[in-house]
Amino acid sequence: MSWGKGQITKQAYRTAPEDYAAFEAVNLAGRDGVRVLDVGCFDGFNTRLKFAPYAGVTRVVGIDPMADAVAEAAALTADDPRFSFACTTFEEYEPGDEERFDLVYFSHVLQHLPDPQAALDKACRLLEPGGFVVVKTVDDAAKLSYPDPDAVMRRLFALYERHVLPNTPHTSRTDRYNGEKCYTLMKRAGLDNVRVRTFSADTAGKELDERRALFERCVYFRRNVPPCVDEAAADEIRALADAWGALFERDDYYFSSQSFVVIGQKPREGEPPWTYAGPVFGDGAAAEAPRFAKAGGAEMSRGERTAGGAVSTLAIRPLAERDLGRVMGIEVASFRDPWTPLAFALELRHNPCAHYAAAVVNGDVAGYLGWWGTPEGAAIVRVAVDPALRKAGVGRALVEQAARRAREEGHTALKLEVRAGNAVACAFYARLGFLVVAVRAGYYDDPPEDALVMALPLG
């Protein structure tokens, strides 16, 4: 049976803002010397996506029982000495005598372990006092399906639990109702200051393609019927999956799925509990976390680009916090000193001078650009494109849209800084009409280099 690696990667991108909200709550961006244990790291993609942006994270240990996946993880992070990986189960894993962690992370893993309570007991033991456990998990009981007069969704779930879970190695112990139990399990493990938040994905107000995508996220692993399953049961599972998919085609059908993110802290003797930060987990947050809202207005521009291997269509829209998973994937691939998710979030939430746009190709963020408009002028502060889509017109579309917006706001030029030695970027901006107007000596670190200040006249 397939693990559905492509779907797992998409899920990592889509739900990354949930993890980043938990990391904001414990101030991961403001800490130094943080040691992380990622339980069930799989191929390391999610591990790198979640922790590489944080400069204060100095050690990340990923563990997984699949040797091939661990080898992929090691290769993926070979250029970052902070990461190391071991092929082992969590039950068998034992760090060095002196090693303890500041954060133990379970991303859709706790529900698959044979004894979740024992796992959290061990996680607490491996933590430094004051450290945190972060769990992301699911609960099928929290899913809603209406109208569903034939109980298609629940019947499919029942067959999946009876025939698929016990006959699949990595799900043979899976508890699909883990979310509701996490608070109690953490308290029994000796963790305190426990916070639970839920994040909803639903069909309300969604276009047909979005509803279909949501269905695929929920059903893809339920279609993987093991060969040992009785043929009649296998046929019934597939028929119910098709029937459930047909419900998503109806615009009067409502489906909602909740993911759970739970934080617990190991008490530190003589010190009060940590005060969680941020709009999601912080004190005073609603019991159900708000969805990540769109930033800016509803502006949308579309372009057709087919020459030179460019994408056929792309759309430019305001960047939103819900995009942070894709943004951080591109950010980590593009910069040696990536911004943190919190840096982007604070720009979107609080900077009235900031304008951030996303370039969307086939439903996924393929690039982003941020510029500031101040009384001193307009300047691009961040721009990056997915390495797989560079030289395809994405960067040009982002810059052209920023120039239009800056001109509309009355600015006479759009400026930026670029490394003097980055010949490719300098040539790209020159083709768009940017001119070198100044040099800032020693502006960049690691490695030290001058910056060229380039400006695009907006007359």
Secondary structure as the mmCIF struct_conf table of DSSP 4:
data_model
#
loop_
_struct_conf.conf_type_id
_struct_conf.id
_struct_conf.beg_label_comp_id
_struct_conf.beg_label_asym_id
_struct_conf.beg_label_seq_id
_struct_conf.end_label_comp_id
_struct_conf.end_label_asym_id
_struct_conf.end_label_seq_id
HELX_RH_AL_P HELX_RH_AL_P1 LYS A 5 ALA A 25
TURN_TY1_P TURN_TY1_P1 VAL A 26 ASN A 27
HELX_RH_3T_P HELX_RH_3T_P1 LEU A 28 GLY A 30
BEND BEND1 ASP A 32 GLY A 33
STRN STRN1 VAL A 34 VAL A 39
BEND BEND2 GLY A 40 GLY A 40
TURN_TY1_P TURN_TY1_P2 PHE A 42 ASP A 43
BEND BEND3 GLY A 44 GLY A 44
HELX_RH_AL_P HELX_RH_AL_P2 PHE A 45 PHE A 51
TURN_TY1_P TURN_TY1_P3 ALA A 52 PRO A 53
TURN_TY1_P TURN_TY1_P4 ALA A 55 GLY A 56
STRN STRN2 VAL A 57 ASP A 64
BEND BEND4 PRO A 65 PRO A 65
HELX_RH_AL_P HELX_RH_AL_P3 ALA A 67 LEU A 76
TURN_TY1_P TURN_TY1_P5 THR A 77 ASP A 79
TURN_TY1_P TURN_TY1_P6 PRO A 81 ARG A 82
STRN STRN3 PHE A 83 CYS A 87
TURN_TY1_P TURN_TY1_P7 PHE A 90 GLU A 92
TURN_TY1_P TURN_TY1_P8 ASP A 97 GLU A 98
STRN STRN4 PHE A 101 SER A 107
BEND BEND5 HIS A 108 HIS A 108
HELX_RH_3T_P HELX_RH_3T_P2 LEU A 110 HIS A 112
BEND BEND6 LEU A 113 PRO A 114
HELX_RH_AL_P HELX_RH_AL_P4 PRO A 116 LEU A 126
STRN STRN5 LEU A 127 VAL A 138
HELX_RH_3T_P HELX_RH_3T_P3 ASP A 140 ALA A 142
STRN STRN6 LEU A 144 TYR A 146
BEND BEND7 PRO A 147 PRO A 147
TURN_TY1_P TURN_TY1_P9 PRO A 149 ASP A 150
HELX_RH_AL_P HELX_RH_AL_P5 VAL A 152 LEU A 159
HELX_RH_PI_P HELX_RH_PI_P1 TYR A 160 VAL A 164
HELX_RH_3T_P HELX_RH_3T_P4 LEU A 165 ASN A 167
BEND BEND8 THR A 168 THR A 168
HELX_RH_3T_P HELX_RH_3T_P5 PRO A 169 THR A 171
TURN_TY1_P TURN_TY1_P10 SER A 172 ARG A 173
TURN_TY1_P TURN_TY1_P11 ARG A 176 TYR A 177
HELX_RH_3T_P HELX_RH_3T_P6 GLY A 179 LYS A 181
HELX_RH_AL_P HELX_RH_AL_P6 CYS A 182 ARG A 188
TURN_TY1_P TURN_TY1_P12 ALA A 189 GLY A 190
STRN STRN7 ASP A 192 ASP A 202
TURN_TY1_P TURN_TY1_P13 ALA A 204 GLY A 205
HELX_RH_AL_P HELX_RH_AL_P7 LEU A 208 VAL A 219
HELX_RH_3T_P HELX_RH_3T_P7 TYR A 220 ARG A 223
TURN_TY1_P TURN_TY1_P14 PRO A 227 CYS A 228
BEND BEND9 VAL A 229 VAL A 229
HELX_RH_AL_P HELX_RH_AL_P8 GLU A 231 PHE A 248
TURN_TY1_P TURN_TY1_P15 GLU A 249 GLU A 249
TURN_TY1_P TURN_TY1_P16 ASP A 251 ASP A 252
STRN STRN8 TYR A 254 GLN A 265
TURN_TY1_P TURN_TY1_P17 GLU A 269 GLY A 270
BEND BEND10 GLU A 271 GLU A 271
HELX_LH_PP_P HELX_LH_PP_P1 PRO A 272 TRP A 274
BEND BEND11 GLY A 278 GLY A 278
TURN_TY1_P TURN_TY1_P18 PRO A 279 PHE A 281
BEND BEND12 GLY A 282 GLY A 282
TURN_TY1_P TURN_TY1_P19 ASP A 283 GLY A 284
BEND BEND13 ALA A 287 GLU A 288
HELX_LH_PP_P HELX_LH_PP_P2 ALA A 289 ALA A 293
STRN STRN9 LYS A 294 LYS A 294
HELX_LH_PP_P HELX_LH_PP_P3 ALA A 295 ALA A 295
BEND BEND14 GLY A 296 GLY A 296
STRN STRN10 SER A 301 GLU A 304
HELX_RH_3T_P HELX_RH_3T_P8 ALA A 307 GLY A 309
BEND BEND15 SER A 312 SER A 312
STRN STRN11 THR A 313 PRO A 318
STRN STRN12 ALA A 320 ALA A 320
HELX_RH_3T_P HELX_RH_3T_P9 GLU A 321 ASP A 323
HELX_RH_AL_P HELX_RH_AL_P9 LEU A 324 SER A 334
BEND BEND16 ARG A 336 ASP A 337
HELX_LH_PP_P HELX_LH_PP_P4 PRO A 338 THR A 340
HELX_RH_AL_P HELX_RH_AL_P10 PRO A 341 HIS A 350
TURN_TY1_P TURN_TY1_P20 PRO A 352 CYS A 353
STRN STRN13 ALA A 354 VAL A 361
TURN_TY1_P TURN_TY1_P21 ASN A 362 GLY A 363
STRN STRN14 ASP A 364 THR A 374
TURN_TY1_P TURN_TY1_P22 PRO A 375 GLU A 376
STRN STRN15 GLY A 377 VAL A 385
HELX_RH_3T_P HELX_RH_3T_P10 PRO A 387 LEU A 389
TURN_TY1_P TURN_TY1_P23 ARG A 390 GLY A 393
HELX_RH_AL_P HELX_RH_AL_P11 VAL A 394 GLU A 408
TURN_TY1_P TURN_TY1_P24 GLU A 409 GLY A 410
BEND BEND17 THR A 412 THR A 412
STRN STRN16 ALA A 413 ARG A 419
TURN_TY1_P TURN_TY1_P25 ALA A 420 GLY A 421
HELX_RH_AL_P HELX_RH_AL_P12 ALA A 423 ARG A 431
TURN_TY1_P TURN_TY1_P26 LEU A 432 GLY A 433
STRN STRN17 LEU A 435 TYR A 444
TURN_TY1_P TURN_TY1_P27 ASP A 445 PRO A 448
STRN STRN18 GLU A 449 PRO A 457
#
